[in-house]
Amino acid sequence: MSDSIIDDKVAATAFRRLISHLQHRTDVQNVDLMGLAGFCRNCLADWVQEADGTLTKDQAREAIYGMPQSEWKAKHQTEATAEQLQRMQESVAKNRSGH
């Protein structure tokens, strides 16, 4: 899909909506996002940091999590199961041939 199909303003609005949704859905674990889609909140933060060029890793993650990542992990992260980790590994392997 060409990047030019979606206007930058529309893309920015949709991205902000995605971030807001992920901040609201604290029940959704990163390991599950990775297992299903091959990316998670940390990936989004890395992409933001890369695109911005001035943010630190911690600043980018705080922008995505809506709080320091360490605080989010303490409040919301659960221990990953063996099944979640296996799904994540299989999904991430598919990324190697993509972007």
One Martini backbone bead per residue (centre of mass of N, CA, C, O) as a GRO file, in nm:
protein
   99
    1MET     BB    1   0.097   0.036   0.022
    2SER     BB    2   0.064   0.360  -0.014
    3ASP     BB    3   0.136   0.642   0.167
    4SER     BB    4  -0.047   0.849  -0.014
    5ILE     BB    5  -0.342   0.755   0.056
    6ILE     BB    6  -0.277   0.883   0.339
    7ASP     BB    7  -0.307   1.143   0.505
    8ASP     BB    8  -0.124   1.284   0.750
    9LYS     BB    9  -0.359   1.380   0.929
   10VAL     BB   10  -0.508   1.111   0.934
   11ALA     BB   11  -0.275   0.937   1.039
   12ALA     BB   12  -0.235   1.093   1.304
   13THR     BB   13  -0.518   1.046   1.415
   14ALA     BB   14  -0.509   0.736   1.411
   15PHE     BB   15  -0.260   0.704   1.589
   16ARG     BB   16  -0.376   0.843   1.840
   17ARG     BB   17  -0.606   0.640   1.871
   18LEU     BB   18  -0.430   0.394   1.916
   19ILE     BB   19  -0.289   0.496   2.170
   20SER     BB   20  -0.542   0.540   2.337
   21HIS     BB   21  -0.639   0.249   2.324
   22LEU     BB   22  -0.383   0.120   2.458
   23GLN     BB   23  -0.410   0.283   2.723
   24HIS     BB   24  -0.690   0.164   2.795
   25ARG     BB   25  -0.585  -0.145   2.718
   26THR     BB   26  -0.423  -0.290   2.975
   27ASP     BB   27  -0.511  -0.597   2.923
   28VAL     BB   28  -0.318  -0.577   2.688
   29GLN     BB   29  -0.054  -0.751   2.602
   30ASN     BB   30   0.239  -0.745   2.438
   31VAL     BB   31   0.262  -1.050   2.381
   32ASP     BB   32  -0.010  -1.054   2.224
   33LEU     BB   33   0.056  -0.854   2.006
   34MET     BB   34   0.299  -1.011   1.901
   35GLY     BB   35   0.140  -1.282   1.843
   36LEU     BB   36  -0.059  -1.139   1.628
   37ALA     BB   37   0.118  -0.872   1.487
   38GLY     BB   38   0.439  -0.816   1.555
   39PHE     BB   39   0.359  -0.590   1.772
   40CYS     BB   40   0.405  -0.314   2.008
   41ARG     BB   41   0.453  -0.060   2.215
   42ASN     BB   42   0.760  -0.064   2.177
   43CYS     BB   43   0.759  -0.042   1.873
   44LEU     BB   44   0.615   0.227   1.853
   45ALA     BB   45   0.830   0.380   2.013
   46ASP     BB   46   1.062   0.322   1.819
   47TRP     BB   47   0.929   0.461   1.573
   48VAL     BB   48   0.905   0.738   1.702
   49GLN     BB   49   1.202   0.781   1.764
   50GLU     BB   50   1.302   0.750   1.472
   51ALA     BB   51   1.122   0.982   1.348
   52ASP     BB   52   1.218   1.213   1.543
   53GLY     BB   53   1.536   1.206   1.680
   54THR     BB   54   1.502   1.330   2.004
   55LEU     BB   55   1.407   1.097   2.153
   56THR     BB   56   1.403   0.891   2.392
   57LYS     BB   57   1.316   0.587   2.483
   58ASP     BB   58   1.155   0.675   2.736
   59GLN     BB   59   0.988   0.900   2.601
   60ALA     BB   60   0.849   0.725   2.388
   61ARG     BB   61   0.718   0.525   2.586
   62GLU     BB   62   0.553   0.732   2.743
   63ALA     BB   63   0.383   0.822   2.500
   64ILE     BB   64   0.249   0.538   2.466
   65TYR     BB   65   0.169   0.458   2.771
   66GLY     BB   66   0.117   0.733   2.958
   67MET     BB   67   0.380   0.634   3.107
   68PRO     BB   68   0.601   0.489   3.255
   69GLN     BB   69   0.693   0.176   3.187
   70SER     BB   70   0.743   0.079   3.479
   71GLU     BB   71   0.459   0.151   3.577
   72TRP     BB   72   0.297  -0.020   3.383
   73LYS     BB   73   0.420  -0.292   3.460
   74ALA     BB   74   0.337  -0.283   3.764
   75LYS     BB   75   0.018  -0.254   3.698
   76HIS     BB   76  -0.025  -0.460   3.412
   77GLN     BB   77   0.183  -0.680   3.402
   78THR     BB   78   0.216  -1.011   3.314
   79GLU     BB   79   0.290  -1.327   3.303
   80ALA     BB   80   0.412  -1.522   3.069
   81THR     BB   81   0.335  -1.774   2.879
   82ALA     BB   82   0.433  -2.029   2.684
   83GLU     BB   83   0.222  -1.971   2.462
   84GLN     BB   84   0.278  -1.672   2.420
   85LEU     BB   85   0.578  -1.703   2.346
   86GLN     BB   86   0.537  -1.883   2.099
   87ARG     BB   87   0.359  -1.690   1.934
   88MET     BB   88   0.563  -1.463   1.927
   89GLN     BB   89   0.792  -1.612   1.780
   90GLU     BB   90   0.626  -1.679   1.525
   91SER     BB   91   0.550  -1.385   1.453
   92VAL     BB   92   0.833  -1.253   1.442
   93ALA     BB   93   0.940  -1.432   1.211
   94LYS     BB   94   0.759  -1.287   0.994
   95ASN     BB   95   0.914  -1.006   0.999
   96ARG     BB   96   1.181  -1.074   0.841
   97SER     BB   97   1.017  -1.040   0.550
   98GLY     BB   98   0.955  -0.750   0.596
   99HIS     BB   99   1.004  -0.432   0.734
   0.00000   0.00000   0.00000
